[in-house]
Amino acid sequence: MAIRRKRTYTSPKRDSAAAANRARILEAARALFARRGIDAVTIAQIAERAGVSGSSVYALFASKEGLLRALIQEALFGQGYQAASARLDAEADPVEQLRMTATVARGIYESESTLLGLLRGASGFSLALRRLEASLEEKRFALQQARVLRLFEAGRAREGLSLDKARRLLWMYTSRDVYRLLVLEGGFTPEEYETWLSQTLVTTLVAPPARATSAKGPR
């Protein structure tokens, strides 16, 4: 006897409604978190502001921390990041990849400072926020590994630099703290930050070009 498989149905209208609900919930959460702080806001308050049921919020995000994760990932790894990352991954030259890393970092932190600046100001002591940011830093460190590995495989890494130290340096120079110190507090423009970071990464991680020797030799 043949087993009848349960048919699955897709509805563009239903999918569109779910996407609209998701966007409203995220916007409501962003506004409330920025105004009251993450720890003081409840799922019920977010649902009320978004005009949806509490069960809809749980169905889409599972928890308040899931909502926070979605907000931060949207800011860090949104469309701008995806486009820049795709261009970087398509680049074969590992040194050029390092230069392009500065463009990716600038795009991330410009977007993040706009979307999440107020949230961090209101929730700087939130344990959930610190825990989530730590996990995203681990993800950023892991994503950069392939970039550094290509540099070493091509024999272009600076002499005396280990793979682990190179990864740590790349992670440090592209951190949010460096962007904050230079741009948000130090008066650098985003363009100046990108230029400085690109030059610094190449100077720090890439072997300098070999000096050409004179064909005539010493006089």
Backbone as JSON Lines, residues from 0, in Angstrom:
{"i":0,"aa":"M","n":[0.85,-1.19,0.0],"ca":[0.0,0.0,0.0],"c":[0.89,1.25,0.0]}
{"i":1,"aa":"A","n":[0.67,2.12,-0.94],"ca":[1.49,3.33,-1.05],"c":[1.18,4.3,0.08]}
{"i":2,"aa":"I","n":[2.23,4.91,0.58],"ca":[2.07,5.88,1.65],"c":[1.78,7.24,1.05]}
{"i":3,"aa":"R","n":[0.73,7.84,1.48],"ca":[0.37,9.17,0.99],"c":[1.12,10.22,1.77]}
{"i":4,"aa":"R","n":[1.86,11.04,1.05],"ca":[2.62,12.1,1.71],"c":[1.74,13.34,1.88]}
{"i":5,"aa":"K","n":[1.92,13.98,3.01],"ca":[1.16,15.19,3.29],"c":[1.65,16.32,2.39]}
{"i":6,"aa":"R","n":[0.74,16.95,1.7],"ca":[1.1,18.04,0.79],"c":[1.33,19.32,1.59]}
{"i":7,"aa":"T","n":[2.33,20.07,1.14],"ca":[2.6,21.37,1.76],"c":[2.13,22.46,0.83]}
{"i":8,"aa":"Y","n":[1.62,23.52,1.39],"ca":[1.08,24.61,0.6],"c":[1.84,25.89,0.92]}
{"i":9,"aa":"T","n":[2.05,26.68,-0.07],"ca":[2.65,27.99,0.13],"c":[1.66,29.04,-0.35]}
{"i":10,"aa":"S","n":[1.59,30.12,0.37],"ca":[0.68,31.19,0.04],"c":[1.45,32.5,0.0]}
{"i":11,"aa":"P","n":[1.63,33.1,-1.17],"ca":[2.33,34.39,-1.24],"c":[1.68,35.44,-0.36]}
{"i":12,"aa":"K","n":[0.36,35.42,-0.29],"ca":[-0.35,36.4,0.53],"c":[-0.03,36.21,2.0]}
{"i":13,"aa":"R","n":[-0.01,34.94,2.44],"ca":[0.3,34.65,3.83],"c":[1.75,35.0,4.15]}
{"i":14,"aa":"D","n":[2.66,34.67,3.21],"ca":[4.07,34.99,3.42],"c":[4.28,36.5,3.51]}
{"i":15,"aa":"S","n":[3.56,37.25,2.69],"ca":[3.68,38.71,2.71],"c":[3.18,39.27,4.04]}
{"i":16,"aa":"A","n":[2.09,38.7,4.54],"ca":[1.55,39.16,5.83],"c":[2.52,38.85,6.96]}
{"i":17,"aa":"A","n":[3.17,37.68,6.91],"ca":[4.14,37.31,7.94],"c":[5.34,38.24,7.91]}
{"i":18,"aa":"A","n":[5.8,38.6,6.7],"ca":[6.93,39.52,6.58],"c":[6.57,40.9,7.12]}
{"i":19,"aa":"A","n":[5.33,41.34,6.85],"ca":[4.89,42.64,7.36],"c":[4.8,42.62,8.88]}
{"i":20,"aa":"N","n":[4.28,41.53,9.44],"ca":[4.22,41.4,10.9],"c":[5.62,41.43,11.51]}
{"i":21,"aa":"R","n":[6.54,40.72,10.88],"ca":[7.91,40.67,11.37],"c":[8.53,42.06,11.4]}
{"i":22,"aa":"A","n":[8.33,42.81,10.32],"ca":[8.88,44.17,10.25],"c":[8.28,45.07,11.32]}
{"i":23,"aa":"R","n":[6.97,44.96,11.54],"ca":[6.33,45.8,12.56],"c":[6.82,45.44,13.96]}
{"i":24,"aa":"I","n":[6.99,44.15,14.21],"ca":[7.45,43.72,15.52],"c":[8.87,44.21,15.77]}
{"i":25,"aa":"L","n":[9.74,44.1,14.77],"ca":[11.12,44.56,14.93],"c":[11.18,46.07,15.18]}
{"i":26,"aa":"E","n":[10.36,46.81,14.44],"ca":[10.36,48.27,14.62],"c":[9.82,48.64,16.0]}
{"i":27,"aa":"A","n":[8.79,47.93,16.45],"ca":[8.24,48.19,17.79],"c":[9.27,47.87,18.86]}
{"i":28,"aa":"A","n":[9.95,46.75,18.71],"ca":[10.97,46.37,19.69],"c":[12.11,47.37,19.71]}
{"i":29,"aa":"R","n":[12.55,47.8,18.54],"ca":[13.65,48.77,18.46],"c":[13.28,50.07,19.19]}
{"i":30,"aa":"A","n":[12.07,50.55,18.94],"ca":[11.63,51.8,19.57],"c":[11.51,51.66,21.08]}
{"i":31,"aa":"L","n":[10.93,50.57,21.54],"ca":[10.75,50.38,22.99],"c":[12.07,50.12,23.7]}
{"i":32,"aa":"F","n":[12.92,49.3,23.1],"ca":[14.23,49.04,23.7],"c":[15.03,50.33,23.85]}
{"i":33,"aa":"A","n":[14.98,51.18,22.8],"ca":[15.75,52.43,22.82],"c":[15.2,53.41,23.86]}
{"i":34,"aa":"R","n":[13.9,53.36,24.09],"ca":[13.27,54.31,25.01],"c":[13.35,53.85,26.46]}
{"i":35,"aa":"R","n":[13.11,52.55,26.7],"ca":[12.98,52.07,28.07],"c":[14.11,51.15,28.52]}
{"i":36,"aa":"G","n":[14.9,50.66,27.58],"ca":[15.91,49.67,27.91],"c":[15.38,48.26,27.71]}
{"i":37,"aa":"I","n":[16.25,47.36,27.32],"ca":[15.83,46.0,26.97],"c":[15.16,45.29,28.13]}
{"i":38,"aa":"D","n":[15.77,45.37,29.3],"ca":[15.28,44.58,30.44],"c":[13.91,45.03,30.93]}
{"i":39,"aa":"A","n":[13.54,46.29,30.68],"ca":[12.27,46.81,31.19],"c":[11.1,46.55,30.25]}
{"i":40,"aa":"V","n":[11.37,46.09,29.04],"ca":[10.32,45.9,28.03],"c":[9.85,44.45,28.04]}
{"i":41,"aa":"T","n":[8.54,44.24,27.88],"ca":[7.98,42.9,27.84],"c":[7.51,42.56,26.43]}
{"i":42,"aa":"I","n":[7.35,41.28,26.19],"ca":[6.82,40.82,24.9],"c":[5.43,41.38,24.67]}
{"i":43,"aa":"A","n":[4.62,41.45,25.74],"ca":[3.26,41.97,25.62],"c":[3.27,43.42,25.16]}
{"i":44,"aa":"Q","n":[4.19,44.21,25.68],"ca":[4.28,45.62,25.25],"c":[4.7,45.74,23.79]}
{"i":45,"aa":"I","n":[5.62,44.9,23.38],"ca":[6.05,44.9,21.97],"c":[4.9,44.52,21.06]}
{"i":46,"aa":"A","n":[4.17,43.47,21.45],"ca":[3.04,43.01,20.65],"c":[1.97,44.09,20.53]}
{"i":47,"aa":"E","n":[1.69,44.77,21.65],"ca":[0.67,45.82,21.63],"c":[1.08,46.96,20.69]}
{"i":48,"aa":"R","n":[2.34,47.37,20.76],"ca":[2.79,48.47,19.91],"c":[2.78,48.06,18.43]}
{"i":49,"aa":"A","n":[3.1,46.81,18.16],"ca":[3.14,46.32,16.78],"c":[1.76,45.99,16.23]}
{"i":50,"aa":"G","n":[0.77,45.9,17.11],"ca":[-0.57,45.56,16.67],"c":[-0.75,44.1,16.33]}
{"i":51,"aa":"V","n":[-0.02,43.23,17.03],"ca":[-0.13,41.78,16.81],"c":[-0.34,41.11,18.17]}
{"i":52,"aa":"S","n":[-0.58,39.82,18.13],"ca":[-0.75,39.07,19.37],"c":[0.62,38.68,19.93]}
{"i":53,"aa":"G","n":[0.65,38.44,21.24],"ca":[1.89,37.97,21.85],"c":[2.34,36.65,21.26]}
{"i":54,"aa":"S","n":[1.39,35.77,20.92],"ca":[1.75,34.48,20.34],"c":[2.43,34.64,18.99]}
{"i":55,"aa":"S","n":[2.07,35.68,18.24],"ca":[2.73,35.94,16.95],"c":[4.2,36.31,17.16]}
{"i":56,"aa":"V","n":[4.46,37.1,18.21],"ca":[5.85,37.47,18.51],"c":[6.65,36.22,18.86]}
{"i":57,"aa":"Y","n":[6.08,35.37,19.72],"ca":[6.79,34.15,20.11],"c":[6.99,33.21,18.92]}
{"i":58,"aa":"A","n":[6.0,33.14,18.05],"ca":[6.1,32.25,16.89],"c":[7.23,32.67,15.96]}
{"i":59,"aa":"L","n":[7.45,33.97,15.83],"ca":[8.47,34.48,14.91],"c":[9.86,34.54,15.54]}
{"i":60,"aa":"F","n":[9.93,34.85,16.86],"ca":[11.24,35.11,17.47],"c":[11.55,34.26,18.7]}
{"i":61,"aa":"A","n":[10.58,33.52,19.18],"ca":[10.74,32.57,20.3],"c":[10.89,33.25,21.67]}
{"i":62,"aa":"S","n":[11.59,34.39,21.74],"ca":[11.83,35.04,23.02],"c":[12.25,36.48,22.79]}
{"i":63,"aa":"K","n":[12.35,37.23,23.87],"ca":[12.82,38.61,23.76],"c":[14.27,38.64,23.28]}
{"i":64,"aa":"E","n":[15.07,37.69,23.74],"ca":[16.46,37.62,23.28],"c":[16.53,37.29,21.8]}
{"i":65,"aa":"G","n":[15.59,36.45,21.33],"ca":[15.53,36.17,19.9],"c":[15.21,37.41,19.09]}
{"i":66,"aa":"L","n":[14.35,38.24,19.63],"ca":[14.03,39.52,19.0],"c":[15.26,40.43,18.96]}
{"i":67,"aa":"L","n":[15.97,40.48,20.06],"ca":[17.18,41.31,20.12],"c":[18.22,40.82,19.14]}
{"i":68,"aa":"R","n":[18.37,39.5,19.05],"ca":[19.32,38.93,18.09],"c":[18.96,39.32,16.66]}
{"i":69,"aa":"A","n":[17.68,39.26,16.33],"ca":[17.24,39.62,14.99],"c":[17.54,41.08,14.68]}
{"i":70,"aa":"L","n":[17.33,41.95,15.66],"ca":[17.61,43.38,15.47],"c":[19.09,43.62,15.2]}
{"i":71,"aa":"I","n":[19.94,43.0,15.98],"ca":[21.38,43.23,15.84],"c":[21.9,42.6,14.56]}
{"i":72,"aa":"Q","n":[21.42,41.41,14.22],"ca":[21.85,40.78,12.98],"c":[21.4,41.58,11.77]}
{"i":73,"aa":"E","n":[20.23,42.18,11.86],"ca":[19.75,43.01,10.77],"c":[20.65,44.22,10.59]}
{"i":74,"aa":"A","n":[21.11,44.79,11.69],"ca":[21.99,45.96,11.62],"c":[23.39,45.58,11.15]}
{"i":75,"aa":"L","n":[23.91,44.47,11.67],"ca":[25.28,44.08,11.34],"c":[25.4,43.4,9.98]}
{"i":76,"aa":"F","n":[24.47,42.52,9.68],"ca":[24.61,41.65,8.52],"c":[23.45,41.81,7.54]}
{"i":77,"aa":"G","n":[23.01,43.04,7.36],"ca":[21.89,43.32,6.46],"c":[22.29,43.32,5.0]}
{"i":78,"aa":"Q","n":[21.49,43.97,4.16],"ca":[21.71,43.93,2.71],"c":[23.04,44.57,2.32]}
{"i":79,"aa":"G","n":[23.4,45.67,2.98],"ca":[24.66,46.32,2.67],"c":[25.85,45.41,2.93]}
{"i":80,"aa":"Y","n":[25.81,44.72,4.07],"ca":[26.88,43.77,4.39],"c":[26.91,42.63,3.39]}
{"i":81,"aa":"Q","n":[25.75,42.09,3.06],"ca":[25.68,40.96,2.15],"c":[26.28,41.32,0.79]}
{"i":82,"aa":"A","n":[25.98,42.51,0.29],"ca":[26.5,42.93,-1.02],"c":[28.01,43.1,-0.96]}
{"i":83,"aa":"A","n":[28.5,43.78,0.08],"ca":[29.95,43.99,0.21],"c":[30.68,42.67,0.43]}
{"i":84,"aa":"S","n":[30.08,41.78,1.21],"ca":[30.69,40.49,1.48],"c":[30.77,39.64,0.22]}
{"i":85,"aa":"A","n":[29.74,39.71,-0.62],"ca":[29.75,38.95,-1.87],"c":[30.87,39.44,-2.79]}
{"i":86,"aa":"R","n":[31.07,40.76,-2.85],"ca":[32.17,41.31,-3.66],"c":[33.52,40.87,-3.12]}
{"i":87,"aa":"L","n":[33.63,40.84,-1.8],"ca":[34.88,40.44,-1.17],"c":[35.18,38.96,-1.47]}
{"i":88,"aa":"D","n":[34.16,38.11,-1.34],"ca":[34.35,36.68,-1.57],"c":[34.69,36.38,-3.04]}
{"i":89,"aa":"A","n":[34.26,37.25,-3.94],"ca":[34.55,37.03,-5.37],"c":[35.96,37.47,-5.75]}
{"i":90,"aa":"E","n":[36.62,38.2,-4.86],"ca":[37.98,38.7,-5.12],"c":[39.0,37.6,-4.85]}
{"i":91,"aa":"A","n":[39.86,37.31,-5.82],"ca":[40.83,36.23,-5.68],"c":[42.11,36.66,-4.97]}
{"i":92,"aa":"D","n":[42.49,37.92,-5.08],"ca":[43.74,38.4,-4.48],"c":[43.57,38.59,-2.98]}
{"i":93,"aa":"P","n":[44.31,37.85,-2.14],"ca":[44.12,37.96,-0.69],"c":[44.48,39.34,-0.13]}
{"i":94,"aa":"V","n":[45.41,40.04,-0.77],"ca":[45.76,41.38,-0.3],"c":[44.63,42.36,-0.61]}
{"i":95,"aa":"E","n":[44.04,42.23,-1.77],"ca":[42.9,43.07,-2.12],"c":[41.72,42.77,-1.21]}
{"i":96,"aa":"Q","n":[41.59,41.52,-0.79],"ca":[40.53,41.16,0.15],"c":[40.69,41.92,1.47]}
{"i":97,"aa":"L","n":[41.93,42.04,1.92],"ca":[42.17,42.8,3.15],"c":[41.77,44.26,2.98]}
{"i":98,"aa":"R","n":[42.12,44.84,1.83],"ca":[41.73,46.23,1.59],"c":[40.21,46.36,1.6]}
{"i":99,"aa":"M","n":[39.53,45.41,0.98],"ca":[38.08,45.46,0.91],"c":[37.43,45.22,2.27]}
{"i":100,"aa":"T","n":[38.14,44.56,3.18],"ca":[37.63,44.35,4.53],"c":[37.33,45.67,5.21]}
{"i":101,"aa":"A","n":[38.11,46.71,4.9],"ca":[37.87,48.03,5.47],"c":[36.52,48.58,5.01]}
{"i":102,"aa":"T","n":[36.16,48.33,3.77],"ca":[34.87,48.78,3.26],"c":[33.73,48.05,3.96]}
{"i":103,"aa":"V","n":[33.9,46.75,4.17],"ca":[32.88,45.96,4.87],"c":[32.71,46.47,6.29]}
{"i":104,"aa":"A","n":[33.83,46.69,6.99],"ca":[33.76,47.16,8.38],"c":[33.08,48.52,8.46]}
{"i":105,"aa":"R","n":[33.42,49.42,7.56],"ca":[32.78,50.73,7.57],"c":[31.27,50.6,7.37]}
{"i":106,"aa":"G","n":[30.86,49.78,6.42],"ca":[29.43,49.6,6.16],"c":[28.69,49.06,7.36]}
{"i":107,"aa":"I","n":[29.3,48.1,8.04],"ca":[28.68,47.51,9.23],"c":[28.48,48.56,10.31]}
{"i":108,"aa":"Y","n":[29.53,49.29,10.64],"ca":[29.47,50.19,11.79],"c":[28.7,51.47,11.5]}
{"i":109,"aa":"E","n":[28.68,51.91,10.26],"ca":[27.83,53.06,9.92],"c":[26.36,52.69,10.11]}
{"i":110,"aa":"S","n":[25.98,51.52,9.61],"ca":[24.6,51.07,9.75],"c":[24.26,50.81,11.2]}
{"i":111,"aa":"E","n":[25.18,50.18,11.9],"ca":[24.94,49.82,13.29],"c":[24.77,51.06,14.17]}
{"i":112,"aa":"S","n":[25.61,52.06,13.96],"ca":[25.52,53.25,14.8],"c":[24.2,53.97,14.6]}
{"i":113,"aa":"T","n":[23.65,53.89,13.39],"ca":[22.36,54.52,13.1],"c":[21.21,53.73,13.72]}
{"i":114,"aa":"L","n":[21.24,52.41,13.54],"ca":[20.12,51.58,13.96],"c":[20.15,51.21,15.43]}
{"i":115,"aa":"L","n":[21.34,51.09,16.0],"ca":[21.43,50.55,17.35],"c":[22.05,51.49,18.38]}
{"i":116,"aa":"G","n":[22.42,52.69,17.96],"ca":[23.05,53.62,18.89],"c":[22.19,53.93,20.09]}
{"i":117,"aa":"L","n":[20.92,54.27,19.86],"ca":[20.02,54.59,20.96],"c":[19.75,53.38,21.84]}
{"i":118,"aa":"L","n":[19.66,52.21,21.2],"ca":[19.4,50.99,21.96],"c":[20.53,50.72,22.94]}
{"i":119,"aa":"R","n":[21.77,50.86,22.48],"ca":[22.91,50.63,23.37],"c":[22.96,51.67,24.48]}
{"i":120,"aa":"G","n":[22.59,52.89,24.16],"ca":[22.6,53.93,25.17],"c":[21.63,53.64,26.31]}
{"i":121,"aa":"A","n":[20.48,53.06,25.97],"ca":[19.47,52.77,26.99],"c":[19.68,51.43,27.68]}
{"i":122,"aa":"S","n":[20.51,50.56,27.08],"ca":[20.62,49.18,27.59],"c":[22.06,48.73,27.76]}
{"i":123,"aa":"G","n":[22.94,49.68,28.06],"ca":[24.35,49.34,28.14],"c":[24.69,48.3,29.19]}
{"i":124,"aa":"F","n":[23.84,48.15,30.22],"ca":[24.13,47.2,31.29],"c":[23.29,45.92,31.17]}
{"i":125,"aa":"S","n":[22.61,45.75,30.06],"ca":[21.77,44.57,29.88],"c":[22.63,43.32,29.68]}
{"i":126,"aa":"L","n":[22.41,42.31,30.52],"ca":[23.14,41.06,30.4],"c":[22.84,40.38,29.07]}
{"i":127,"aa":"A","n":[21.59,40.44,28.63],"ca":[21.21,39.8,27.37],"c":[21.95,40.44,26.2]}
{"i":128,"aa":"L","n":[22.08,41.77,26.22],"ca":[22.79,42.46,25.15],"c":[24.27,42.1,25.16]}
{"i":129,"aa":"R","n":[24.89,42.08,26.32],"ca":[26.32,41.74,26.4],"c":[26.57,40.31,25.95]}
{"i":130,"aa":"R","n":[25.68,39.41,26.35],"ca":[25.84,38.01,25.98],"c":[25.71,37.83,24.47]}
{"i":131,"aa":"L","n":[24.74,38.52,23.88],"ca":[24.52,38.42,22.44],"c":[25.67,39.04,21.66]}
{"i":132,"aa":"E","n":[26.16,40.18,22.1],"ca":[27.26,40.83,21.4],"c":[28.52,39.98,21.47]}
{"i":133,"aa":"A","n":[28.73,39.28,22.58],"ca":[29.89,38.4,22.7],"c":[29.8,37.26,21.68]}
{"i":134,"aa":"S","n":[28.61,36.7,21.5],"ca":[28.45,35.61,20.54],"c":[28.64,36.1,19.11]}
{"i":135,"aa":"L","n":[28.22,37.33,18.83],"ca":[28.4,37.88,17.48],"c":[29.86,38.22,17.21]}
{"i":136,"aa":"E","n":[30.59,38.61,18.25],"ca":[32.03,38.83,18.08],"c":[32.73,37.52,17.75]}
{"i":137,"aa":"E","n":[32.31,36.43,18.37],"ca":[32.86,35.12,18.04],"c":[32.57,34.76,16.59]}
{"i":138,"aa":"K","n":[31.37,35.09,16.15],"ca":[31.01,34.82,14.76],"c":[31.87,35.65,13.81]}
{"i":139,"aa":"R","n":[32.11,36.92,14.14],"ca":[32.93,37.78,13.29],"c":[34.35,37.24,13.2]}
{"i":140,"aa":"F","n":[34.88,36.79,14.33],"ca":[36.23,36.21,14.35],"c":[36.31,34.97,13.47]}
{"i":141,"aa":"A","n":[35.28,34.13,13.53],"ca":[35.27,32.91,12.72],"c":[35.14,33.23,11.23]}
{"i":142,"aa":"L","n":[34.32,34.22,10.88],"ca":[34.13,34.57,9.47],"c":[35.41,35.09,8.83]}
{"i":143,"aa":"Q","n":[36.3,35.68,9.61],"ca":[37.53,36.25,9.07],"c":[38.63,35.22,8.86]}
{"i":144,"aa":"Q","n":[38.44,34.01,9.35],"ca":[39.51,33.02,9.29],"c":[39.93,32.71,7.86]}
{"i":145,"aa":"A","n":[38.97,32.5,6.98],"ca":[39.29,32.12,5.6],"c":[40.11,33.2,4.91]}
{"i":146,"aa":"R","n":[39.82,34.47,5.22],"ca":[40.53,35.58,4.61],"c":[42.01,35.55,4.97]}
{"i":147,"aa":"V","n":[42.31,35.32,6.24],"ca":[43.69,35.28,6.7],"c":[44.39,34.04,6.16]}
{"i":148,"aa":"L","n":[43.66,32.92,6.13],"ca":[44.24,31.67,5.63],"c":[44.68,31.81,4.18]}
{"i":149,"aa":"R","n":[43.88,32.49,3.36],"ca":[44.26,32.7,1.96],"c":[45.54,33.5,1.84]}
{"i":150,"aa":"L","n":[45.71,34.47,2.73],"ca":[46.92,35.29,2.71],"c":[48.15,34.43,2.97]}
{"i":151,"aa":"F","n":[48.06,33.51,3.94],"ca":[49.19,32.63,4.26],"c":[49.42,31.61,3.15]}
{"i":152,"aa":"E","n":[48.35,31.06,2.6],"ca":[48.49,30.06,1.54],"c":[49.15,30.66,0.3]}
{"i":153,"aa":"A","n":[48.93,31.95,0.08],"ca":[49.53,32.63,-1.07],"c":[50.96,33.08,-0.79]}
{"i":154,"aa":"G","n":[51.44,32.87,0.42],"ca":[52.78,33.29,0.79],"c":[52.94,34.8,0.88]}
{"i":155,"aa":"R","n":[51.85,35.5,1.2],"ca":[51.88,36.97,1.23],"c":[51.88,37.54,2.64]}
{"i":156,"aa":"A","n":[51.84,36.68,3.65],"ca":[51.79,37.17,5.03],"c":[53.13,37.74,5.45]}
{"i":157,"aa":"R","n":[53.09,38.7,6.34],"ca":[54.32,39.33,6.85],"c":[55.17,38.29,7.58]}
{"i":158,"aa":"E","n":[56.47,38.35,7.37],"ca":[57.39,37.39,7.98],"c":[57.33,37.48,9.5]}
{"i":159,"aa":"G","n":[57.34,36.32,10.14],"ca":[57.33,36.25,11.59],"c":[55.94,36.32,12.21]}
{"i":160,"aa":"L","n":[54.92,36.45,11.37],"ca":[53.55,36.56,11.86],"c":[52.87,35.2,11.77]}
{"i":161,"aa":"S","n":[52.35,34.7,12.89],"ca":[51.65,33.42,12.88],"c":[50.21,33.62,12.41]}
{"i":162,"aa":"L","n":[49.6,32.53,12.01],"ca":[48.21,32.6,11.56],"c":[47.3,33.08,12.68]}
{"i":163,"aa":"D","n":[47.52,32.58,13.89],"ca":[46.66,32.98,15.01],"c":[46.82,34.47,15.33]}
{"i":164,"aa":"K","n":[48.07,34.96,15.33],"ca":[48.28,36.38,15.61],"c":[47.69,37.26,14.51]}
{"i":165,"aa":"A","n":[47.8,36.8,13.27],"ca":[47.22,37.57,12.16],"c":[45.71,37.66,12.31]}
{"i":166,"aa":"R","n":[45.07,36.56,12.7],"ca":[43.62,36.58,12.9],"c":[43.24,37.54,14.02]}
{"i":167,"aa":"R","n":[44.01,37.51,15.1],"ca":[43.71,38.4,16.24],"c":[43.88,39.86,15.86]}
{"i":168,"aa":"L","n":[44.91,40.16,15.08],"ca":[45.13,41.55,14.67],"c":[44.03,42.04,13.74]}
{"i":169,"aa":"L","n":[43.62,41.2,12.79],"ca":[42.54,41.58,11.89],"c":[41.26,41.81,12.68]}
{"i":170,"aa":"W","n":[40.97,40.93,13.6],"ca":[39.77,41.03,14.45],"c":[39.8,42.3,15.28]}
{"i":171,"aa":"M","n":[40.97,42.63,15.84],"ca":[41.1,43.82,16.67],"c":[40.94,45.1,15.86]}
{"i":172,"aa":"Y","n":[41.65,45.2,14.74],"ca":[41.6,46.43,13.96],"c":[40.21,46.69,13.37]}
{"i":173,"aa":"T","n":[39.46,45.63,13.1],"ca":[38.12,45.8,12.52],"c":[37.03,45.81,13.58]}
{"i":174,"aa":"S","n":[37.4,45.99,14.84],"ca":[36.42,45.95,15.92],"c":[35.59,47.23,15.99]}
{"i":175,"aa":"R","n":[34.44,47.13,16.65],"ca":[33.58,48.28,16.89],"c":[34.3,49.33,17.74]}
{"i":176,"aa":"D","n":[35.12,48.88,18.7],"ca":[35.79,49.83,19.58],"c":[36.72,50.76,18.8]}
{"i":177,"aa":"V","n":[37.43,50.23,17.82],"ca":[38.31,51.07,17.01],"c":[37.5,52.09,16.22]}
{"i":178,"aa":"Y","n":[36.39,51.63,15.62],"ca":[35.52,52.56,14.89],"c":[34.98,53.65,15.83]}
{"i":179,"aa":"R","n":[34.57,53.24,17.02],"ca":[34.03,54.21,17.99],"c":[35.09,55.24,18.36]}
{"i":180,"aa":"L","n":[36.31,54.78,18.67],"ca":[37.35,55.7,19.11],"c":[37.76,56.68,18.0]}
{"i":181,"aa":"L","n":[37.78,56.21,16.77],"ca":[38.23,57.07,15.68],"c":[37.11,57.94,15.11]}
{"i":182,"aa":"V","n":[35.94,57.35,14.87],"ca":[34.87,58.07,14.16],"c":[33.91,58.75,15.14]}
{"i":183,"aa":"L","n":[33.34,57.98,16.05],"ca":[32.32,58.54,16.93],"c":[32.9,59.48,17.98]}
{"i":184,"aa":"E","n":[34.14,59.23,18.38],"ca":[34.75,60.07,19.42],"c":[35.99,60.82,18.95]}
{"i":185,"aa":"G","n":[36.6,60.39,17.86],"ca":[37.89,60.95,17.48],"c":[37.88,61.92,16.32]}
{"i":186,"aa":"G","n":[36.73,62.16,15.72],"ca":[36.66,63.15,14.67],"c":[37.0,62.66,13.27]}
{"i":187,"aa":"F","n":[37.32,61.36,13.11],"ca":[37.55,60.82,11.77],"c":[36.22,60.79,11.02]}
{"i":188,"aa":"T","n":[36.25,61.06,9.73],"ca":[35.07,60.79,8.91],"c":[35.06,59.3,8.58]}
{"i":189,"aa":"P","n":[33.91,58.74,8.21],"ca":[33.88,57.34,7.8],"c":[34.85,57.05,6.65]}
{"i":190,"aa":"E","n":[35.0,58.01,5.73],"ca":[35.93,57.83,4.62],"c":[37.37,57.74,5.12]}
{"i":191,"aa":"E","n":[37.73,58.61,6.07],"ca":[39.08,58.58,6.63],"c":[39.32,57.28,7.39]}
{"i":192,"aa":"Y","n":[38.31,56.82,8.11],"ca":[38.43,55.54,8.83],"c":[38.69,54.41,7.84]}
{"i":193,"aa":"E","n":[37.93,54.35,6.77],"ca":[38.09,53.28,5.79],"c":[39.49,53.31,5.17]}
{"i":194,"aa":"T","n":[39.97,54.5,4.8],"ca":[41.3,54.62,4.21],"c":[42.38,54.19,5.21]}
{"i":195,"aa":"W","n":[42.26,54.68,6.45],"ca":[43.24,54.3,7.48],"c":[43.23,52.8,7.73]}
{"i":196,"aa":"L","n":[42.04,52.2,7.84],"ca":[41.94,50.78,8.14],"c":[42.52,49.95,7.0]}
{"i":197,"aa":"S","n":[42.22,50.31,5.77],"ca":[42.74,49.58,4.62],"c":[44.27,49.6,4.62]}
{"i":198,"aa":"Q","n":[44.85,50.77,4.82],"ca":[46.31,50.89,4.83],"c":[46.92,50.14,6.01]}
{"i":199,"aa":"T","n":[46.28,50.23,7.16],"ca":[46.81,49.6,8.37],"c":[46.8,48.08,8.26]}
{"i":200,"aa":"L","n":[45.74,47.52,7.72],"ca":[45.66,46.06,7.57],"c":[46.75,45.54,6.64]}
{"i":201,"aa":"V","n":[46.96,46.24,5.54],"ca":[47.99,45.8,4.59],"c":[49.38,45.95,5.2]}
{"i":202,"aa":"T","n":[49.65,47.08,5.86],"ca":[50.95,47.31,6.47],"c":[51.25,46.29,7.56]}
{"i":203,"aa":"T","n":[50.23,45.93,8.34],"ca":[50.41,45.05,9.49],"c":[50.5,43.58,9.11]}
{"i":204,"aa":"L","n":[49.73,43.16,8.11],"ca":[49.59,41.74,7.84],"c":[50.31,41.24,6.58]}
{"i":205,"aa":"V","n":[50.62,42.13,5.66],"ca":[51.15,41.71,4.36],"c":[52.65,41.95,4.28]}
{"i":206,"aa":"A","n":[53.36,40.99,3.72],"ca":[54.8,41.13,3.52],"c":[55.07,42.27,2.54]}
{"i":207,"aa":"P","n":[56.04,43.12,2.86],"ca":[56.36,44.21,1.94],"c":[56.94,43.66,0.64]}
{"i":208,"aa":"P","n":[56.77,44.38,-0.47],"ca":[57.32,43.89,-1.73],"c":[58.84,43.83,-1.68]}
{"i":209,"aa":"A","n":[59.38,42.82,-2.32],"ca":[60.84,42.65,-2.33],"c":[61.49,43.8,-3.09]}
{"i":210,"aa":"R","n":[62.6,44.28,-2.6],"ca":[63.31,45.35,-3.27],"c":[64.03,44.81,-4.51]}
{"i":211,"aa":"A","n":[63.92,45.59,-5.58],"ca":[64.61,45.2,-6.81],"c":[66.11,45.42,-6.63]}
{"i":212,"aa":"T","n":[66.93,44.46,-7.08],"ca":[68.38,44.6,-6.99],"c":[68.94,45.15,-8.28]}
{"i":213,"aa":"S","n":[69.97,45.92,-8.2],"ca":[70.57,46.53,-9.37],"c":[71.28,45.49,-10.23]}
{"i":214,"aa":"A","n":[71.08,45.54,-11.53],"ca":[71.72,44.57,-12.42],"c":[73.22,44.81,-12.49]}
{"i":215,"aa":"K","n":[73.68,46.01,-12.24],"ca":[75.1,46.33,-12.33],"c":[75.85,45.89,-11.07]}
{"i":216,"aa":"G","n":[75.14,45.69,-10.0],"ca":[75.78,45.3,-8.75],"c":[76.47,46.46,-8.1]}
{"i":217,"aa":"P","n":[77.15,46.24,-7.0],"ca":[77.81,47.33,-6.27],"c":[78.93,47.93,-7.08]}
{"i":218,"aa":"R","n":[79.12,49.21,-6.96],"ca":[80.2,49.9,-7.68],"c":[81.48,49.83,-6.86]}
